[in-house]
Structures are given as C-alpha cells and as structure tokens.
Amino acid sequence: MLHIFINGASGKMGNAILELSQKDNAISVVTDKSSKEIDVVIDFSRPESLINNLQEFKTSNTPFVIGTTGFTDEQIKLIEDESLSRPILLSFNMSKGIFTLKNSIKKFLQDNMHKLECNIEEIHHISKVDAPSGTAIEIKNLIKKYDSC
C-alpha cells in the first residue's frame, strides 16, 4: 500500500487527487503529517507551505511531487538543492496537453529561421491565485532558451 500525504487537499488539484486516491485500494491517504507511514508528499498548495514542508520532512528524506506554482527564484533554488538529497518531481503543469505544447514550441523554434515576436496571453478561472501562472512562465523561459523571440 502506498501512503500519501496531500498538502493542499482543499484546492482544486489537491481535492481531485484526494478523490481519485480514495477510489484506489492500493493508496492510503495519511492526514497527519507527523505520521511515519508517509511514502510520498504530493503538494499542490502555496509556495510558503511547500517550503515549510520540505523543511519538516528533511530528516526523513521523504519524496515530493510538487505541482505548486508561484515560487521565487530563491525558493526554486532551495527545491533544487533539496532534490540533491531526495527524489523531487517539480512540474508547474502536469497535463499531457502542456507537455505536448512545450515539445511543439521547442521543435518549432528549433526549425524556425525567422525572427519572431512572441506574446503569451492566459485566461484562468476566477480562483486562480498566481498570475502569471507557472505554466506561462515555463513557456516564456522555453522560448527565451531558444532565443527566437
């Protein structure tokens, strides 16, 4: 049995993960983060909460799956440093569609010979906390990496 702790279970993604995990008999949701049974922390919360949890779970080297966005450069550096001593998956958007979009943008920019002007416009639900989103920032950085815009 896989024991997971969901940080941010009251948010849209955290709640979706909670609901799915409750339907799977191979997954146990742990609600007490001081429990020694936690196999992985799944985090869709806020940057401050994630950083606090990284510190709280530091001695146990508990793996983290992080879908939280809105980090400062300093917080990203801290996450990168933590990933040297334990498994951490950090993704600002875990959808297959965004993965495919980023690969398409990368291929287009690699194949393109012309100077382009790039603009990113995003529209979200009214409950969206961070703007621009981590996904938009990631796409912007991808475009900058290939220096076509």
C-alpha positions as CSV (number, residue, x, y, z in Angstrom):
1,M,0.0,0.0,0.0
2,L,1.2,3.5,-0.9
3,H,0.8,6.0,1.9
4,I,0.4,9.6,0.6
5,F,0.1,12.9,2.3
6,I,-1.6,15.6,0.2
7,N,-0.7,19.1,1.0
8,G,-3.3,21.5,-0.5
9,A,-6.1,18.9,-0.5
10,S,-8.7,21.7,-0.2
11,G,-7.6,23.2,-3.5
12,K,-8.8,22.1,-7.0
13,M,-5.9,19.8,-7.8
14,G,-5.4,18.6,-4.3
15,N,-9.1,17.7,-4.0
16,A,-9.0,15.9,-7.3
17,I,-6.1,13.8,-6.2
18,L,-7.8,13.1,-2.9
19,E,-11.0,11.9,-4.6
20,L,-9.1,9.7,-7.0
21,S,-6.9,8.2,-4.3
22,Q,-9.9,7.3,-2.2
23,K,-11.2,5.2,-5.0
24,D,-7.9,3.2,-5.2
25,N,-7.5,0.4,-2.6
26,A,-3.7,0.5,-3.2
27,I,-3.5,4.1,-1.8
28,S,-3.9,5.3,1.7
29,V,-4.2,9.0,2.3
30,V,-2.4,10.0,5.5
31,T,-3.9,13.1,7.1
32,D,-1.3,13.5,10.0
33,K,1.9,14.8,8.5
34,S,3.8,13.7,11.6
35,S,3.0,10.1,10.7
36,K,6.0,7.8,10.0
37,E,3.9,5.9,7.3
38,I,4.1,8.6,4.6
39,D,5.8,7.3,1.4
40,V,5.4,10.5,-0.6
41,V,4.1,14.0,-0.2
42,I,2.0,15.4,-3.0
43,D,1.9,19.2,-2.9
44,F,-0.5,21.5,-4.7
45,S,-0.5,24.2,-2.1
46,R,1.2,27.6,-1.8
47,P,5.0,28.3,-2.0
48,E,5.3,29.1,1.7
49,S,3.6,25.9,2.7
50,L,5.6,23.8,0.4
51,I,8.9,25.3,1.7
52,N,7.8,24.6,5.3
53,N,7.0,21.0,4.4
54,L,10.3,20.5,2.7
55,Q,12.0,21.5,5.9
56,E,9.7,19.4,8.1
57,F,10.3,16.3,6.1
58,K,14.0,17.0,5.6
59,T,15.3,14.4,8.1
60,S,13.1,11.6,6.6
61,N,14.1,12.3,3.0
62,T,10.5,11.8,2.0
63,P,10.0,12.1,-1.8
64,F,7.9,15.0,-3.0
65,V,5.7,15.5,-6.1
66,I,5.3,19.3,-6.4
67,G,2.6,20.9,-8.6
68,T,2.6,24.2,-6.7
69,T,3.5,27.4,-8.6
70,G,4.4,31.0,-7.8
71,F,7.8,30.3,-6.4
72,T,10.5,33.0,-6.2
73,D,13.9,32.2,-7.7
74,E,15.3,31.7,-4.2
75,Q,12.6,29.1,-3.4
76,I,13.3,27.3,-6.7
77,K,17.0,27.2,-5.7
78,L,16.0,25.7,-2.4
79,I,13.9,23.0,-4.1
80,E,16.8,22.2,-6.5
81,D,19.2,21.9,-3.5
82,E,16.7,19.6,-1.7
83,S,16.5,17.4,-4.9
84,L,20.1,16.5,-4.5
85,S,19.3,14.5,-1.3
86,R,15.9,13.1,-2.1
87,P,13.6,12.4,-5.0
88,I,11.6,15.5,-6.0
89,L,9.4,15.9,-9.1
90,L,8.6,19.6,-9.7
91,S,6.2,20.4,-12.6
92,F,4.3,23.6,-13.0
93,N,1.8,21.8,-15.1
94,M,1.3,18.1,-15.2
95,S,-1.1,17.8,-18.1
96,K,-0.2,15.8,-21.2
97,G,-1.5,18.7,-23.3
98,I,1.0,21.2,-21.9
99,F,3.8,18.6,-22.2
100,T,2.9,18.2,-25.9
101,L,2.5,22.0,-26.4
102,K,6.0,22.6,-24.9
103,N,7.5,20.0,-27.2
104,S,5.8,21.5,-30.2
105,I,7.0,25.0,-29.3
106,K,10.6,23.7,-28.9
107,K,10.5,21.9,-32.2
108,F,9.0,24.9,-34.0
109,L,11.7,27.3,-32.5
110,Q,14.5,24.9,-33.4
111,D,13.2,24.6,-37.0
112,N,12.4,28.3,-37.5
113,M,14.8,30.5,-39.3
114,H,12.9,33.8,-38.9
115,K,12.9,36.4,-36.1
116,L,9.6,36.3,-34.3
117,E,7.6,38.4,-31.9
118,C,6.1,36.3,-29.2
119,N,3.2,37.1,-26.8
120,I,1.7,34.9,-24.2
121,E,-1.9,35.6,-23.0
122,E,-3.5,33.4,-20.5
123,I,-7.1,33.2,-19.1
124,H,-8.0,31.5,-15.9
125,H,-10.9,30.8,-13.6
126,I,-11.6,33.5,-11.0
127,S,-10.0,31.4,-8.2
128,K,-6.5,31.4,-9.8
129,V,-4.0,32.6,-7.2
130,D,-0.8,33.2,-9.1
131,A,-0.6,35.2,-12.3
132,P,1.2,34.8,-14.5
133,S,0.9,31.1,-14.0
134,G,3.9,28.8,-13.6
135,T,2.9,27.3,-16.9
136,A,3.1,30.7,-18.7
137,I,6.5,31.4,-17.0
138,E,7.8,28.0,-18.1
139,I,6.7,28.6,-21.7
140,K,8.3,32.0,-21.6
141,N,11.6,30.5,-20.4
142,L,11.4,27.8,-23.0
143,I,11.0,30.5,-25.7
144,K,13.9,32.5,-24.3
145,K,16.1,29.5,-24.2
146,Y,15.8,29.1,-27.9
147,D,16.2,32.9,-28.4
148,S,13.8,33.3,-31.3
149,C,11.7,36.0,-29.8
